[in-house]
Amino acid sequence: MRLLFFFTLKKIEFIRSVGNLSQVPKDNLPEIVLCGRSNVGKSSFINSLFNKKNVAKTSSTPGKTRTLNYYLVENKFYIVDLPGFGYAKVSKTERDSWQRLIENYLNSSRNIEYAFHFIDSRHSPTQLDILLNRLLRELEIPTVTILSKIDKPKQSQLAKTKKEIKEAFPELIENENLFYYSSITGKGKKEIVNIVTKLFLS
């Protein structure tokens, strides 16, 4: 079964970067949205999920993703990587532009089937994470929260973050809408692939 999971998520193709909603693909395929703070590990997540090295460009510099990046999976659905929020080393004008693009996309797209909200396991959820969670719930977008970079923190820090996550988002239930993920060790990969497979490839 595990080999089937990995096989079914083998094909992924970068389609385009979208800086204006007039540029979004017109084929109305369903979409999974990846969202979260800058440098939370979304690009590494894409690469690890598909056993690829460079399908999504990674960088140690936060704020590299500044557009909606569309990836076509198995010719059946899109993964849409949103710009990371909360990155301070750009102008306020540019940050506001990213925010408008994200909010307009979330409000206008009728193709979003799921959102994956990434939170860095080394840090407590921020007010921006809380606002994003609230927006996704208001828009009634089914959401999975992924605690990323699970291999990085010490066990004491990880336990603290898990506790804070559940306090901030009491609706979260482990292995239902809360998962732990490492792009290095592969922890959580089988569970995420299972979600995607059931949604679009079963």
C-alpha positions as CSV (number, residue, x, y, z in Angstrom):
1,M,0.0,0.0,0.0
2,R,2.8,2.4,0.9
3,L,4.4,1.9,-2.6
4,L,1.0,2.7,-4.1
5,F,0.8,6.0,-2.1
6,F,4.2,7.2,-3.4
7,F,3.5,6.1,-6.9
8,T,0.2,8.0,-7.1
9,L,2.0,11.3,-6.2
10,K,4.9,10.9,-8.5
11,K,3.9,13.2,-11.3
12,I,4.2,17.0,-10.6
13,E,4.8,19.9,-13.0
14,F,5.4,23.5,-12.3
15,I,2.9,25.4,-14.4
16,R,3.3,29.1,-13.7
17,S,3.8,31.9,-11.2
18,V,0.8,34.2,-10.8
19,G,1.1,37.8,-9.7
20,N,-2.4,38.8,-10.8
21,L,-5.6,36.8,-10.5
22,S,-6.2,37.3,-14.3
23,Q,-3.3,34.8,-14.8
24,V,-4.7,31.9,-12.9
25,P,-5.3,28.7,-15.0
26,K,-8.7,28.5,-16.5
27,D,-9.3,24.8,-16.5
28,N,-11.1,24.8,-13.1
29,L,-9.2,21.9,-11.7
30,P,-9.4,21.4,-7.9
31,E,-6.7,23.0,-5.8
32,I,-4.9,22.4,-2.5
33,V,-3.5,25.6,-1.0
34,L,-0.2,25.7,0.9
35,C,-0.1,28.7,3.3
36,G,1.8,29.9,6.3
37,R,4.6,32.2,7.5
38,S,7.7,32.9,5.4
39,N,10.4,30.2,5.6
40,V,8.0,27.6,7.1
41,G,9.1,24.9,4.7
42,K,6.4,24.7,2.0
43,S,8.8,24.3,-0.9
44,S,10.8,21.6,0.9
45,F,7.4,19.9,1.6
46,I,6.5,19.8,-2.1
47,N,9.9,18.4,-3.0
48,S,9.9,15.7,-0.3
49,L,6.3,14.7,-1.0
50,F,7.2,13.9,-4.6
51,N,10.7,12.7,-4.0
52,K,12.0,15.6,-6.1
53,K,14.9,17.9,-5.4
54,N,14.1,21.0,-7.3
55,V,10.5,21.1,-8.5
56,A,9.9,23.8,-5.9
57,K,12.8,26.3,-5.4
58,T,13.9,26.4,-1.8
59,S,15.9,29.2,-0.2
60,S,17.3,30.0,3.3
61,T,16.1,33.6,2.7
62,P,12.6,34.2,3.9
63,G,10.2,35.8,1.5
64,K,11.4,34.2,-1.7
65,T,7.9,33.1,-2.8
66,R,6.2,36.3,-3.8
67,T,3.5,35.0,-6.2
68,L,1.0,32.2,-6.3
69,N,2.9,29.2,-7.7
70,Y,0.8,26.6,-9.5
71,Y,1.9,22.9,-9.7
72,L,-0.1,20.4,-11.6
73,V,-0.3,17.0,-10.0
74,E,-1.1,13.8,-12.0
75,N,-3.0,16.1,-14.5
76,K,-5.9,16.1,-12.0
77,F,-5.4,18.9,-9.5
78,Y,-3.2,21.8,-8.5
79,I,-1.0,22.5,-5.5
80,V,-1.0,26.3,-5.1
81,D,1.9,27.6,-3.0
82,L,1.0,31.0,-1.6
83,P,3.5,33.7,-0.6
84,G,4.6,33.4,3.0
85,F,3.3,36.1,5.3
86,G,5.0,38.0,8.1
87,Y,8.3,38.7,6.3
88,A,9.5,42.1,7.5
89,K,12.5,42.8,5.2
90,V,10.5,44.0,2.3
91,S,8.7,47.3,2.0
92,K,5.2,47.7,3.5
93,T,3.9,48.3,0.0
94,E,5.1,45.0,-1.2
95,R,3.8,43.2,1.9
96,D,0.4,44.8,1.4
97,S,0.5,43.7,-2.2
98,W,1.1,40.1,-1.2
99,Q,-1.6,40.2,1.4
100,R,-4.1,41.5,-1.1
101,L,-3.2,38.9,-3.6
102,I,-3.6,36.1,-1.0
103,E,-6.9,37.4,0.4
104,N,-8.4,38.1,-3.1
105,Y,-7.4,34.6,-4.2
106,L,-8.8,32.9,-1.2
107,N,-12.0,34.9,-1.4
108,S,-12.5,34.5,-5.2
109,S,-11.4,31.0,-6.1
110,R,-14.1,28.4,-6.3
111,N,-11.7,25.6,-6.9
112,I,-10.1,25.4,-3.5
113,E,-10.8,22.0,-2.0
114,Y,-8.3,22.0,0.9
115,A,-5.8,24.2,2.6
116,F,-2.6,23.1,4.3
117,H,-1.7,25.6,7.0
118,F,2.0,25.2,7.9
119,I,3.4,26.2,11.3
120,D,7.1,25.9,12.2
121,S,7.5,23.4,15.0
122,R,10.3,25.5,16.5
123,H,8.0,28.5,17.1
124,S,4.7,29.3,18.8
125,P,1.8,30.1,16.6
126,T,1.6,33.8,16.0
127,Q,-1.2,36.3,15.7
128,L,-0.9,36.0,11.9
129,D,-1.4,32.3,12.2
130,I,-4.5,32.8,14.2
131,L,-5.8,35.3,11.7
132,L,-5.1,33.0,8.8
133,N,-6.9,30.1,10.6
134,R,-9.9,32.4,11.3
135,L,-10.0,33.5,7.6
136,L,-9.9,29.9,6.4
137,R,-12.7,28.9,8.7
138,E,-14.8,31.9,7.8
139,L,-14.4,30.9,4.1
140,E,-15.4,27.4,5.1
141,I,-12.2,26.0,3.4
142,P,-11.4,22.5,4.9
143,T,-8.0,22.9,6.5
144,V,-5.2,20.6,7.8
145,T,-2.6,22.1,10.0
146,I,0.9,20.8,9.5
147,L,3.6,21.3,12.1
148,S,6.7,21.5,9.9
149,K,10.4,20.9,10.5
150,I,9.6,18.4,13.2
151,D,13.1,17.1,13.2
152,K,14.6,20.5,14.2
153,P,13.5,21.4,17.8
154,K,14.5,19.6,21.0
155,Q,11.9,17.4,22.5
156,S,11.1,20.0,25.2
157,Q,10.5,22.7,22.6
158,L,8.4,20.4,20.5
159,A,6.2,19.4,23.4
160,K,5.8,23.1,24.3
161,T,4.8,24.0,20.7
162,K,2.3,21.1,20.5
163,K,0.7,22.3,23.7
164,E,0.5,25.9,22.4
165,I,-0.9,24.7,19.0
166,K,-3.8,22.9,20.7
167,E,-4.5,25.8,23.0
168,A,-4.6,28.3,20.1
169,F,-6.6,25.9,17.8
170,P,-8.8,23.7,20.0
171,E,-10.5,22.2,17.0
172,L,-7.3,20.4,16.0
173,I,-7.1,16.6,16.4
174,E,-3.9,14.7,15.8
175,N,-4.0,12.5,12.7
176,E,-7.3,14.0,11.6
177,N,-6.6,17.7,10.9
178,L,-3.2,18.1,12.7
179,F,-0.1,16.4,11.4
180,Y,3.6,16.5,12.1
181,Y,6.0,16.7,9.1
182,S,9.7,16.5,8.4
183,S,11.0,16.9,4.9
184,I,14.3,15.4,6.1
185,T,13.1,12.2,7.8
186,G,9.9,11.7,5.9
187,K,7.8,11.7,9.1
188,G,4.2,12.4,8.3
189,K,4.6,11.9,4.6
190,K,2.5,8.7,4.4
191,E,-0.4,10.4,6.2
192,I,-0.4,13.5,3.9
193,V,-0.2,11.4,0.8
194,N,-3.1,9.4,2.1
195,I,-5.2,12.6,2.4
196,V,-4.4,13.8,-1.1
197,T,-4.9,10.3,-2.6
198,K,-8.4,10.0,-1.0
199,L,-9.3,13.5,-2.2
200,F,-8.3,13.3,-5.8
201,L,-6.9,10.0,-6.9
202,S,-9.1,7.3,-5.4
